[in-house]
Amino acid sequence: MIRIFKHDEPGYQSWLEENPEGFVFNHLGGRDPKYNIIHNASCRHLHRPADEGVRTNVEKICSDNLEELMNKATGLRGPAGWGCCKVCLG
């Protein structure tokens, strides 16, 4: 099931706690696919202290199903408009 968080830190944090094995599409937009990345919910890139309190200023699209999230990313960005994190899904 897809969940979208934008300017909703408490909702996003709750989802992460309930879905530690889930996936997060960090949907920044723009033209560069290297900024539109799918991560494991536990990836260190999603938990940087510098982003505390503002993580959902960037839209987070979340799912417990990687294939579902990849299909959503492709629908939003096209097949070449996004990627997977090289650290956690590399």
C-alpha positions as CSV (number, residue, x, y, z in Angstrom):
1,M,0.0,0.0,0.0
2,I,1.4,3.4,-1.0
3,R,1.5,6.2,1.5
4,I,2.5,9.8,0.7
5,F,3.9,12.2,3.2
6,K,4.4,15.9,2.5
7,H,4.9,18.3,5.4
8,D,3.8,15.6,7.8
9,E,6.8,14.7,10.0
10,P,4.7,12.8,12.7
11,G,2.9,10.7,10.1
12,Y,6.2,9.8,8.2
13,Q,8.0,9.0,11.5
14,S,5.1,6.7,12.5
15,W,5.2,4.9,9.1
16,L,8.9,4.4,9.4
17,E,8.5,2.9,12.9
18,E,5.7,0.6,11.8
19,N,7.5,-0.5,8.5
20,P,11.2,-0.9,9.2
21,E,11.5,-3.3,6.3
22,G,9.6,-0.9,4.0
23,F,10.8,1.4,1.2
24,V,10.8,5.2,0.7
25,F,10.9,7.1,-2.6
26,N,12.5,10.4,-1.9
27,H,10.7,12.4,-4.6
28,L,12.5,15.7,-5.2
29,G,11.3,16.3,-8.7
30,G,13.4,18.3,-11.2
31,R,15.2,16.8,-14.2
32,D,18.1,14.9,-12.5
33,P,17.2,11.3,-11.7
34,K,20.0,11.0,-9.2
35,Y,17.9,13.1,-6.7
36,N,14.8,10.9,-7.0
37,I,15.8,7.8,-5.2
38,I,14.2,4.7,-3.6
39,H,15.7,3.7,-0.2
40,N,15.2,1.0,2.4
41,A,13.3,2.6,5.2
42,S,16.3,2.1,7.5
43,C,18.8,3.7,5.1
44,R,21.2,6.2,6.7
45,H,20.4,8.7,4.0
46,L,16.9,9.0,5.3
47,H,17.9,9.5,8.9
48,R,20.5,12.3,8.8
49,P,20.4,14.5,11.9
50,A,20.6,17.6,9.7
51,D,17.2,16.8,8.2
52,E,15.4,16.4,11.6
53,G,12.1,18.2,11.5
54,V,12.1,18.9,7.7
55,R,12.3,15.5,6.2
56,T,8.9,15.7,4.6
57,N,9.6,19.1,3.0
58,V,10.6,16.7,0.2
59,E,7.7,14.4,-0.7
60,K,8.2,10.9,0.7
61,I,6.3,8.1,-1.1
62,C,6.4,4.9,1.0
63,S,5.4,1.3,0.6
64,D,6.1,-2.0,2.2
65,N,6.3,-3.5,-1.4
66,L,9.4,-2.5,-3.5
67,E,7.8,-3.5,-6.8
68,E,4.7,-1.4,-6.1
69,L,7.0,1.6,-5.2
70,M,9.1,1.1,-8.3
71,N,5.9,1.1,-10.5
72,K,4.8,4.3,-8.7
73,A,8.2,6.0,-9.3
74,T,8.1,5.0,-13.0
75,G,4.5,6.4,-13.4
76,L,5.6,9.7,-11.9
77,R,9.0,10.1,-13.4
78,G,9.3,7.7,-16.3
79,P,11.7,4.7,-16.4
80,A,14.9,6.8,-16.5
81,G,13.7,9.5,-14.1
82,W,14.6,7.8,-10.8
83,G,17.0,5.3,-9.3
84,C,17.7,3.1,-6.3
85,C,20.1,4.0,-3.5
86,K,23.5,2.5,-4.1
87,V,24.1,2.3,-0.4
88,C,21.1,0.3,0.8
89,L,19.7,-1.2,-2.5
90,G,23.0,-1.3,-4.4
